[in-house]
Amino acid sequence: MHEFDTYVGPDKMNIYVWEEPDPDTRYVIGVDGATGIGNDYTSMQVWSSRIPFEQVAWYRSKHCSTVEGSELMIKLAKWYNNAKLVPERRYPGNTYIDNAIQVYRYPNIYQVEEHLDEDPNVSSKFGIATTEEWKNLLVNEAKRLIEARDHNGHYKSKVIFHDAFTIEQFCTFVYVEDKSKMGAEVGSCDDDVMACMLAWHECLINPQEPKKRKDDPIMDENRAQMEYLMSRIGSRKELVVV
């Protein structure tokens, strides 16, 4: 039993773990932080960078302070093979970043490449500030992953969810006309959506190939040629008009 089996957050909400760390897999944690005061939630979404990207752990809390949240974030990251952290850096996310760097000396944090940056604030160089420009980019990436199709035109999502609540949030993440931007519809939240999209951004930058299973056939030259020919035959059959 690992420490997260028994971890209970400030609001008595457990961390959900669907897959324990695989030593050969890279992991990414999207973090949409909150203060623990008010109506916002802190969400931490842990994703495998192997294609298709898979949700492996999740934490969500309404009463988690930035101090408690930062500690948990680092524990999760270290456990998942020193996972890459991708925090939202606008307040209070900048506090999570500052704690990760200054308190825990954690080095593996997403950085946006910035040129001629004159801002001396260290936290502004790490994480992603979800401005409208960034949000549009993240939404476009999410659509490409969720609505992906195979070579036959059939839907074949490149992300695997294990949490129904996260899926429900994506269903209520809509274009808000009166605000002219994407966001949660009235009465809903988008913290888990944002945490997922932050993680996916890094997964797309540094994806890993699917993990080979022991029963997977060896792809030699003859088998590769045969599969290619069969895929061509299959695609041609779809074009035949009877």
C-alpha positions as CSV (number, residue, x, y, z in Angstrom):
1,M,0.0,0.0,0.0
2,H,1.4,3.4,-1.0
3,E,0.9,6.6,1.0
4,F,-1.8,7.8,-1.3
5,D,-4.1,4.9,-0.6
6,T,-4.7,6.4,2.8
7,Y,-4.2,10.0,2.1
8,V,-7.3,12.1,2.9
9,G,-7.5,15.7,1.9
10,P,-8.7,18.6,4.1
11,D,-12.3,18.0,2.9
12,K,-12.0,14.2,3.5
13,M,-11.7,13.5,-0.2
14,N,-9.3,10.7,-1.3
15,I,-6.8,10.8,-4.0
16,Y,-8.0,8.4,-6.7
17,V,-5.3,6.2,-8.2
18,W,-6.1,4.0,-11.2
19,E,-2.5,3.1,-12.2
20,E,0.6,3.1,-10.1
21,P,3.8,4.4,-11.6
22,D,5.5,2.3,-14.3
23,P,9.3,2.8,-14.1
24,D,9.6,3.2,-17.9
25,T,6.8,5.7,-18.3
26,R,6.8,9.5,-18.1
27,Y,4.0,11.2,-16.3
28,V,2.6,14.7,-16.4
29,I,0.5,16.5,-13.8
30,G,-1.7,19.4,-14.8
31,V,-2.5,21.6,-11.8
32,D,-5.3,24.1,-11.5
33,G,-4.7,25.5,-8.0
34,A,-7.0,27.3,-5.6
35,T,-6.6,28.9,-2.2
36,G,-9.0,26.7,-0.2
37,I,-11.2,29.8,0.4
38,G,-14.2,30.5,-1.8
39,N,-15.9,28.4,-4.4
40,D,-12.9,27.4,-6.5
41,Y,-11.5,23.8,-6.5
42,T,-7.9,22.6,-6.6
43,S,-7.5,20.0,-9.3
44,M,-4.5,17.7,-10.0
45,Q,-4.7,15.5,-13.0
46,V,-2.0,12.9,-13.5
47,W,-1.6,11.5,-17.0
48,S,0.7,9.0,-18.7
49,S,2.5,10.4,-21.7
50,R,2.2,7.1,-23.5
51,I,-0.1,7.2,-26.6
52,P,-3.1,7.0,-26.0
53,F,-2.6,9.4,-23.0
54,E,-4.2,7.8,-19.9
55,Q,-5.6,9.3,-16.7
56,V,-3.8,7.5,-13.9
57,A,-4.6,9.6,-10.8
58,W,-6.7,12.5,-9.7
59,Y,-7.2,14.8,-6.8
60,R,-9.8,17.5,-6.3
61,S,-10.5,19.7,-3.2
62,K,-12.4,22.8,-2.4
63,H,-10.7,23.3,1.0
64,C,-7.1,22.6,0.2
65,S,-4.8,25.5,1.0
66,T,-1.9,26.5,-1.2
67,V,0.5,25.1,1.5
68,E,-1.3,21.7,1.7
69,G,-1.8,21.6,-2.1
70,S,1.8,22.3,-2.9
71,E,3.0,19.6,-0.5
72,L,0.6,17.1,-2.1
73,M,1.5,18.2,-5.6
74,I,5.2,17.5,-5.0
75,K,4.5,14.1,-3.3
76,L,2.5,13.1,-6.3
77,A,5.1,14.3,-8.8
78,K,8.0,12.5,-7.0
79,W,6.0,9.3,-6.7
80,Y,5.1,9.4,-10.5
81,N,8.8,9.2,-11.5
82,N,9.4,12.9,-10.9
83,A,6.6,13.9,-13.2
84,K,6.6,17.1,-15.2
85,L,4.4,19.7,-13.4
86,V,2.3,21.9,-15.6
87,P,0.6,24.4,-13.3
88,E,-1.7,27.3,-14.2
89,R,0.5,30.2,-13.2
90,R,-2.0,32.9,-12.6
91,Y,-2.9,33.5,-9.0
92,P,-3.0,31.4,-6.9
93,G,-1.1,29.1,-9.2
94,N,2.0,31.2,-8.9
95,T,2.0,30.3,-5.2
96,Y,2.1,26.6,-6.1
97,I,5.0,27.3,-8.4
98,D,6.9,29.4,-5.9
99,N,6.5,26.6,-3.2
100,A,7.7,23.9,-5.7
101,I,10.8,25.9,-6.5
102,Q,11.7,27.7,-3.3
103,V,10.5,25.2,-0.7
104,Y,10.8,21.8,-2.3
105,R,13.5,22.6,-4.9
106,Y,11.5,20.6,-7.5
107,P,13.2,21.1,-10.9
108,N,10.8,19.4,-13.3
109,I,8.3,22.2,-14.1
110,Y,7.0,23.2,-17.5
111,Q,8.5,26.4,-18.9
112,V,7.3,28.5,-21.8
113,E,10.2,29.7,-23.9
114,E,10.3,33.4,-23.6
115,H,12.7,35.8,-25.3
116,L,13.8,39.2,-24.0
117,D,11.9,38.5,-20.8
118,E,12.5,41.4,-18.4
119,D,10.1,40.2,-15.7
120,P,12.3,39.3,-12.6
121,N,9.6,37.2,-11.0
122,V,10.8,33.6,-11.1
123,S,7.3,32.1,-11.1
124,S,6.3,33.9,-14.2
125,K,8.8,31.8,-16.2
126,F,7.2,28.5,-15.2
127,G,3.7,27.0,-15.8
128,I,1.1,28.4,-18.2
129,A,-1.0,31.5,-17.8
130,T,-4.3,30.5,-19.3
131,T,-5.0,33.7,-21.2
132,E,-7.6,33.6,-23.9
133,E,-4.9,32.9,-26.5
134,W,-3.5,30.0,-24.4
135,K,-7.0,28.7,-23.7
136,N,-7.9,28.7,-27.4
137,L,-4.7,26.7,-28.1
138,L,-5.4,24.2,-25.3
139,V,-9.0,23.7,-26.4
140,N,-7.9,23.1,-30.0
141,E,-5.4,20.5,-28.7
142,A,-8.1,18.8,-26.6
143,K,-10.5,18.6,-29.6
144,R,-7.8,17.0,-31.7
145,L,-7.2,14.3,-29.0
146,I,-10.8,13.6,-28.0
147,E,-12.2,13.7,-31.6
148,A,-9.3,11.8,-33.2
149,R,-10.2,9.3,-36.0
150,D,-8.4,6.2,-37.3
151,H,-7.5,5.7,-41.0
152,N,-11.1,4.4,-41.6
153,G,-12.6,7.6,-40.3
154,H,-13.9,6.0,-37.1
155,Y,-13.6,7.9,-33.8
156,K,-10.6,6.7,-31.8
157,S,-9.9,9.1,-29.0
158,K,-6.3,9.5,-28.0
159,V,-7.1,10.0,-24.3
160,I,-8.4,7.4,-21.8
161,F,-10.5,8.7,-18.9
162,H,-11.1,6.7,-15.7
163,D,-13.1,9.4,-13.8
164,A,-16.7,10.0,-14.7
165,F,-16.7,13.4,-12.9
166,T,-13.9,14.6,-15.2
167,I,-15.9,13.5,-18.2
168,E,-19.0,15.3,-16.9
169,Q,-17.0,18.5,-16.6
170,F,-15.9,18.3,-20.2
171,C,-19.6,17.9,-21.2
172,T,-20.4,21.2,-19.5
173,F,-17.3,23.0,-20.9
174,V,-18.9,25.2,-23.6
175,Y,-18.7,28.4,-25.5
176,V,-20.2,31.1,-23.3
177,E,-21.7,33.6,-25.7
178,D,-22.2,36.5,-23.3
179,K,-18.5,36.3,-22.4
180,S,-17.4,35.3,-25.9
181,K,-15.0,32.6,-24.6
182,M,-14.9,29.0,-23.6
183,G,-15.7,28.0,-20.0
184,A,-18.0,26.2,-17.7
185,E,-21.7,26.7,-18.2
186,V,-23.6,28.4,-15.4
187,G,-23.6,26.2,-12.2
188,S,-20.7,24.1,-13.4
189,C,-16.9,24.1,-12.9
190,D,-14.0,23.7,-15.3
191,D,-11.0,23.1,-12.9
192,D,-10.6,19.5,-13.9
193,V,-10.9,20.4,-17.6
194,M,-8.2,23.0,-17.3
195,A,-5.9,20.6,-15.4
196,C,-6.4,17.9,-18.0
197,M,-5.7,20.3,-20.9
198,L,-2.5,21.6,-19.2
199,A,-1.2,18.1,-18.8
200,W,-2.1,17.2,-22.4
201,H,-0.1,20.1,-23.7
202,E,3.1,18.7,-22.3
203,C,2.1,15.1,-23.3
204,L,1.8,16.3,-26.9
205,I,5.2,17.9,-26.8
206,N,6.9,14.8,-25.4
207,P,4.8,11.7,-26.2
208,Q,5.9,8.1,-25.6
209,E,5.1,5.1,-27.8
210,P,2.5,2.6,-26.4
211,K,4.1,0.2,-24.0
212,K,4.6,-3.2,-25.8
213,R,2.9,-6.1,-24.2
214,K,4.6,-9.5,-23.9
215,D,2.0,-11.1,-26.2
216,D,2.5,-8.4,-28.9
217,P,3.7,-9.9,-32.2
218,I,7.2,-9.0,-33.4
219,M,6.9,-6.5,-36.2
220,D,9.4,-7.9,-38.8
221,E,9.6,-6.6,-42.4
222,N,7.3,-9.3,-43.8
223,R,4.6,-8.7,-41.2
224,A,4.8,-4.9,-41.6
225,Q,4.4,-5.3,-45.4
226,M,1.4,-7.6,-44.9
227,E,-0.3,-5.2,-42.5
228,Y,0.3,-2.3,-44.9
229,L,-1.3,-4.2,-47.8
230,M,-4.2,-5.3,-45.7
231,S,-4.9,-1.7,-44.7
232,R,-4.8,-0.6,-48.3
233,I,-7.2,-3.3,-49.3
234,G,-9.5,-2.3,-46.4
235,S,-9.5,1.3,-47.5
236,R,-10.3,0.4,-51.1
237,K,-13.3,-1.7,-50.0
238,E,-14.8,1.4,-48.5
239,L,-14.6,3.1,-51.9
240,V,-16.3,0.4,-53.9
241,V,-19.7,1.4,-55.2
242,V,-22.1,-1.5,-55.7
